Amino acid sequence: MADFGAAYSLMLKNEGGLVLHRVPGDRGGLTFGGISQRAHPSWYGWSVIETRGESDPRLPDFVRAFYRAHYWDRVAGDDMASQLVANSVFDFAVNAGCRVAVRLAQVAAGVKADGWIGPVTVAALGDVDPEAFADRFALAKIARYSLIVERDRSQRKFLWGWVRRVLTGVES
């Protein structure tokens, strides 16, 4: 079964590490370790950063626990047979949301795309050739990013970074 630690390390690298970021034009607003304050204002780490700063030694554990509960567990990462498949689905869930990631993974695996991961989806992801799946899933992710830019041209500045993430950020 896939290993959360390996997937987490790759994802955290894609998110820029355990650093406080504010990127102009980023809809997520202020982020730490990729956790968006706008999307997750009640994450405990924000109060720690506010009172003790971003160098508080507890923050790495808070970030890791957040990603496990909010993304890895929600995409059933522990149940995936292939580390490559798990890395890719988890990383995209962090970047695009769990429902979107699962829906596109279902399309790439050839099962009904409802955005909910259950036994049928887990079995299909276990039966796919991991490299063929990764190729199909990469194309679906790039198409999704292109659609975002088509709908909102202000997001164009992020397109090549997203594409680079798709092409280089999930190797096991």
Secondary structure, 3 states (H helix, E strand, C coil): CCCHHHHHHHHHHHCCCCCEECCCCCCCCCEECCEECCCCCCCHHHHHHHHHCCCCCCHHHHHHHHHHHHHHCCCCHHHCCCHHHHHHHHHHHHHHCHHHHHHHHHHHHCCCCCCCCCHHHHHHHHHCCHHHHHHHHHHHHHHHHHHHHHHCHHHHHHHHHHHHHHHHCCCC
